[in-house]
Amino acid sequence: MTQQATPARPAPRSKLRRVLPLVVTAWLVLEIWLLVQVGSWLGGLTVVLLLIAGAVIGGSLIKRAGLKALSAAIEQSRDPQSQQAQTGTSLTVLAGLLLIVPGFLSDALALTLLFPPTRVLWRAAGRRLADKALRSTSSVGADPFADAMRLQEQLRIHRPDGKVIQGEVVEPGSGPRDAQGPDTGYRPPING
């Protein structure tokens, strides 16, 4: 009689991976139902024209946000020491994508991303989610969102506006610099 190895149990799926398919399915069903309801009320041609208008407006929003981000990147490359204000293009691009997606629910969500009072709420929720992911104690590979946030934080601290402070190491007991004369020795540049 031979013993059979028991198969290894797969790692449990995260809560997001369990819930996301259900949320997407419910969203799609609501979008289709709402399209049919509005189509029966306003007419099919009007609904098609509204969907086309949403796609055109969404495309122009994405284009405008991209140009704004590009000009901010060019300005930052010209003067790396300048404290460039945040462009806020990520929510605008997301709103543009939601406007391009056919449906009135996605259009309503896109409008909440564009108006300043609700935009502040979305930004705060995003920051809370990002902070939670950064503080996550899950192992690497267990939560893809937490891994992406950790990687972004690691990349950010190596930029000039990050947390790393460049300086010079001074040996203790070396005395004042004037007593020794000027420091003329070669020092390699600090590259992070």
C-alpha positions in Angstrom: 0.0 0.0 0.0 1.5 3.3 -1.0 0.8 6.6 0.6 -0.5 9.3 -1.5 0.7 12.8 -0.9 -2.0 15.2 0.0 -2.1 18.1 -2.4 -0.9 21.4 -1.1 -3.7 23.7 -0.3 -3.6 26.9 -2.4 -3.1 30.2 -0.6 -6.4 31.9 0.3 -7.5 34.6 -2.0 -7.6 38.1 -0.7 -10.9 39.8 0.1 -10.5 42.1 -3.0 -10.0 39.1 -5.3 -13.2 37.4 -3.9 -15.4 40.5 -4.1 -14.1 42.3 -7.3 -15.7 39.9 -9.8 -19.1 40.2 -8.0 -18.8 44.0 -8.0 -17.9 44.2 -11.7 -20.8 41.9 -12.6 -23.3 43.9 -10.6 -21.9 47.1 -12.1 -22.3 45.8 -15.7 -25.9 44.6 -15.0 -26.8 48.0 -13.6 -25.2 49.8 -16.6 -27.1 47.7 -19.1 -30.4 48.1 -17.2 -29.9 51.8 -16.9 -29.1 52.1 -20.7 -32.3 50.2 -21.5 -34.4 52.4 -19.2 -33.0 55.7 -20.5 -33.3 54.4 -24.1 -37.0 53.6 -23.6 -37.5 57.0 -22.1 -35.4 59.2 -24.4 -35.1 57.0 -27.5 -32.2 54.9 -28.8 -30.7 57.6 -31.0 -30.4 60.1 -28.1 -28.7 57.4 -25.9 -26.2 56.7 -28.7 -25.5 60.4 -29.1 -25.0 60.8 -25.3 -22.6 57.8 -25.3 -20.6 59.3 -28.2 -20.5 62.7 -26.5 -19.2 61.1 -23.3 -16.5 59.3 -25.2 -15.4 62.5 -27.0 -15.4 64.5 -23.7 -13.5 61.7 -22.0 -10.9 61.7 -24.7 -10.4 65.4 -24.5 -10.1 65.2 -20.7 -7.4 62.6 -21.0 -5.6 64.7 -23.7 -5.7 67.8 -21.6 -4.5 66.0 -18.5 -1.7 64.4 -20.4 -0.5 67.8 -21.8 -0.7 69.2 -18.3 1.5 66.4 -16.9 3.9 66.7 -19.8 4.4 70.4 -19.3 4.9 69.8 -15.5 7.5 67.1 -16.3 9.3 69.5 -18.7 9.3 72.2 -16.1 10.6 69.8 -13.5 13.4 68.7 -15.8 14.4 72.3 -16.4 14.5 73.2 -12.8 14.8 70.1 -10.6 15.0 72.2 -7.4 11.6 73.9 -7.9 8.8 72.7 -5.7 6.3 71.9 -8.5 2.8 71.8 -7.3 0.9 68.5 -7.9 -0.9 68.5 -11.2 -3.8 66.3 -10.1 -4.0 64.6 -13.4 -4.6 61.0 -12.2 -8.2 61.7 -11.1 -8.8 63.6 -14.4 -7.5 60.7 -16.5 -9.6 58.3 -14.5 -12.6 60.5 -15.0 -11.9 60.6 -18.8 -11.6 56.8 -18.9 -14.9 56.4 -17.1 -16.5 58.8 -19.5 -15.2 56.7 -22.5 -16.7 53.5 -21.0 -20.3 53.3 -22.3 -22.9 53.7 -19.6 -24.5 56.3 -17.4 -23.3 55.0 -14.0 -19.7 55.3 -15.1 -20.4 58.8 -16.4 -22.0 59.8 -13.0 -18.9 58.4 -11.2 -16.7 60.4 -13.6 -18.5 63.6 -12.7 -17.8 63.0 -9.0 -14.1 62.7 -9.9 -14.2 66.1 -11.7 -16.1 68.3 -9.2 -13.8 69.8 -6.6 -15.9 69.0 -3.4 -16.2 65.3 -4.3 -12.7 65.2 -5.8 -11.2 66.0 -2.4 -13.1 63.1 -0.9 -11.8 60.7 -3.6 -8.3 61.9 -3.1 -8.5 61.4 0.7 -9.9 57.9 0.2 -7.0 57.1 -2.2 -4.5 58.4 0.3 -6.0 56.3 3.1 -5.9 53.2 0.8 -2.3 53.8 -0.2 -1.3 54.4 3.5 -3.0 51.2 4.5 -1.2 49.3 1.7 2.2 50.8 2.7 1.6 49.7 6.3 0.5 46.3 5.3 2.4 43.5 6.9 1.5 41.0 4.2 4.4 39.1 2.7 5.8 40.1 -0.7 3.6 38.7 -3.5 0.6 38.2 -1.3 -1.0 41.5 -2.1 -0.2 43.0 -5.5 -1.5 46.5 -4.6 0.6 46.6 -1.4 3.7 45.4 -3.4 3.1 48.2 -6.0 2.8 50.9 -3.3 6.0 49.7 -1.6 7.9 49.7 -4.9 6.6 53.2 -5.6 7.7 54.4 -2.1 11.2 52.9 -2.7 11.5 54.6 -6.0 10.3 57.9 -4.6 12.9 58.1 -1.8 15.6 58.0 -4.4 14.4 61.2 -6.2 15.7 64.6 -5.2 12.4 65.4 -3.5 12.4 62.2 -1.6 13.3 61.4 2.0 17.1 60.8 1.3 19.1 63.8 2.5 22.5 64.0 0.8 25.4 65.3 2.9 29.0 64.9 3.8 30.4 62.5 6.5 32.6 64.3 8.9 35.1 62.2 10.9 34.9 62.9 14.6 38.0 64.4 16.1 39.2 65.9 12.8 39.1 69.4 14.2 38.0 72.6 12.6 38.3 72.8 8.9 40.3 76.1 9.0 43.1 74.6 11.1 43.7 71.9 8.5 43.4 74.1 5.4 41.1 73.7 2.5 39.9 70.3 1.5 41.3 69.7 -2.0 41.0 65.9 -2.2 39.0 64.3 -4.9 35.5 63.1 -3.9 33.3 61.2 -6.3 29.9 62.6 -7.0 27.0 61.3 -5.0 24.7 59.4 -7.3 21.7 57.7 -5.8 
